[in-house]
Amino acid sequence: MSTLAVALAPPRERSQARLAYQAACVVGGSLLVAGLAQLSIKLPFTPVPITGQTLGILLVGASLGPGLGALSLGLYLLEGAVGLPFFAEHSSGMDLLRFASATGGYLWGFVLAAAMVGWLARLGWDRSLRSAIGVFLIGEVVVYAIGVPWLMAAAHLPLQKGLEFGLYPFVIGDTVKLFVAAGLLPAAWKVVGRGGPPS
């Protein structure tokens, strides 16, 4: 099976067009996440803001697949690291990716989550609402499995505080984003005429 972006790509015989298309997808994915990062709400009790980034990584990973999805999120991190205001609240800089950064784990987790979601989508798990919910839930678990321990280490927090600062405030919002993504991908497959449950 393939992912949505691969299904819409120029045929392999047109190698230059296919390569240009893949490059455009990678750049477009990074810009989508950068745009959604600016939809942010600063919480007074935690250094981790509520953002739209999670929705972006779910859509990018599922649409592009594991390789291109991870590459797109890696490009996003590079863009922010070199000074483009692409992280939450128009922030940027390499310091946000270092181990001492409270939010660094979430940013690095985006890359792994996009790869995981892309791999499952390539198996066809993004074709129906039920399986897509599972895919995107796994993607969000990956983000928090890296982000919360990183936050705890960077801010010297015990487990309970780490969960209070880095997980609990985001559960409702990320559940909404999960269902939005899970509705969009199967619908997109139906538009291109290749929907249905995975075989």
Secondary structure, 3 states (H helix, E strand, C coil): CCCHHHHHCCCCCCHHHHHHHHHHHHHHHHHHHHHHHCCCECCCCCCCCECCHHHHHHHHHHHHHHHHHHHHHHHHHHHHHCCCCCCHHHCCCHHHHCCCCCCHHHHHHHHHHHHHHHHHHHCCCCCCHHHHHHHHHHHHHHHHHHHHHHHHHHHCCCHHHHHHHHCHHHHHHHHHHHHHHHHHHHHHHHHCCCCCCCC
